[in-house]
Amino acid sequence: MAELKAAKPGQIAIAYKDIKGGAELTYKTVDANLVAALHQWFDAQLSDHGKDAMEGHERMLKQ
């Protein structure tokens, strides 16, 4: 979380999309440390929210 809290405006782009039954958020960054921090955060969300969370994040750098 420290890496995510320290991110500067514009380092992580977030796109929102309505989907049936909810929403889809896409996070994009070219900073490898932020990519790793986001993946750790997503993994914790899957663990904490179980069936309500959905896997599917790509393990790659995005711009």
N, C-alpha and C positions, 0 to 999 in steps of 0.2 A: 504494500500500500504506500510506502514511503516514496517509491518511484512515481507512482500515479499522482500522489499529492504534490510532488515537486515538478510535475510536467508544466511547461509554460503554455499559455494560450496558443493554439494553432498546432501544437505538436501531435495532438490526437484529433483526427476528424471522426465525427460520429454522424451516421446517416440513419434516419428513422423511416420505416416502411410499415404501413398497416397490412396485416395479414389476417386471414380468417381465424377468429378466436384470440387475437392478440396483436402483437407487434414484433417486428424484427429490427434489431439494432446492429449496425455494422460499424466496427471501430477500425480505423486505419492509421498507421504511423510507419515512418521509415526508421525510427529509433529502435535498435535491437533490444535495448534494455526495457523500453516501454512495451514492446511486443511480449517479452518474457513476463513482465509484470501483469499485463492484461491476461495472458494465458493462466497465470497463477490465480488471478482474481476469478476468472471464469471457472476454473476447476473447483475453487472453493464454493462458488455459487451452485455448481452442480451437486456438490457434496451436501451443502446446506439445504437446498430446495428440492432435491430428489426428483420425483416425477413431474413437478411443475416446471423444471428447467429442461432445456433442450440442448443436446450436444450439437456441434457442427462448426466450431471455429476452425479456420484453416491455420496451419502452423507454417506461416511464411510471412516475410516482410511485404507490406503493401504500401502503396503511395496514394 
